[in-house]
Amino acid sequence: MLYMLSMLYHLQALLVGIGADEQLAGYSRHRQKFKNGGWPNLLAEIDFDIKRISSRNLGRDDRYTALIYTLSVTPLVVGCCFRCIADHSREARFPYLDEDVVSFLQQLRIDAK
C-alpha cells in the first residue's frame, strides 16, 4: 500500500512512526502504569522506554523484517519496516527518533502528551 501511494504521488521518502508510542504513552501498558501508580509511574515507564528505544524498537523491527521475508509475505504488509521501504527504492525517515523531536517531547508536561 505504501509503495503504491509513493508511486502515485512520486514520493521519495516515507515518514515512519517508530518511537511515537514510547514517547507519547501510546501502549496499553502505559495506561495500566497510570492506573496503578498515577503520573509518577507513567513518567518512569516512559523514561524507561526512551532509554531502550534504540535497542528494543530498531532491533525488533529488523527481526520482524527478516521474519516477513522468510515467510514470503508481501513486504508491504509491514508499514514501519525500513528495509521494506528501502527495497522499494524509497527513503525511510524517522521524525520521532530525531534528537530535537525527542527533546521537545520530553519537555512537554505528561498530561499534554
N, C-alpha and C positions, 0 to 999 in steps of 0.2 A: 504494500500500500504506500509506504513512504517513498519507495523508489518511483512508483508511477506518478505520485504527486510531484516529486522533484523533477521528473522528466517533463510533465505537463507545464510546470511553471519555470522551468530552466533553472532550478536551484542547484547550487554547487555545494552548499553547506546546510546541514540539518542541526537544529538545536536538540540536545539530549538532556533529559531532566534528572540525570544521576545526581544525587546529593540533596535534592529538594525535600524529600520526605524526612531525611535525617535532621535537617536544619529547621524545618518548619513543623515538626511534630506530626507528621502525616501517617504514622503507623498506628495500628490499634494498641500496640504495647505502650505507646505514649499516652493514650487515653487511660489505660489501666494504671500506669505510674501516677498520673494525675489523680485518679480516683482513690488510689491507696495512700498517697502522701502529699497531695497538693502541688503547688508550684515548685517547692524545693526538689521534690522527687523528679518532676518533669524536667527541670533545668539540669539536674545531674544526668539524667538519661540522654538528653540532647547533647550535653558536653561529651559524654562517653561516646556517642555516635560520631560526633565530629572528629574526635581523636583517632578513631579507627576507620574512618571513611575510605581512605586510600587503599588500605589492605583488604577491607571487607568487600566493599562495593565493586571496585575495579577488578579485583581478583575473582569475585563471584561472576561478574558479567563475562569475563574471559572464559571461565569454566563452562558457563551456560552456552556460550557461543560454540565451544568445542562439542558440547552435547548435541546441539542443534544440527551441526554438520554430520556428526556421527549417526544420528537417527534419520538423516536425509530429509529433514523437514525444511520447507521453504524458509530461507533466511529472513524474509520479510515479516515473518511472524514476530520476530524479536525487534521491538521498537527501539530499545535502548542499547542495542549491540553495536559498538563502534566498528568492530571488524566487519559486520554485515554491511554497515553503511559504506565503509571503505571498499569492500568488494564490489560495490555498485558505483564506484568512481565518484563518491560523494565524500565531503569532509564532515566529520562529526565535531560539534562544538559543545562544550560543557559549561554553560554560564554559571551553574550552581557550584562549580568547583573553582571558579575564578577567585583569586585571593581577595579582591576588592568586594565582590559579592558576599563572600563568606564573612568578611569583616563587618560589612553593613548589616547582615542578618544577625550577627552576634550582638550588635549594639541595640537591636530592637528590643523593646520590652516583650516579655514572653506572651502577654495577652494580645500583643499586636501581631503575633505570628499565627 
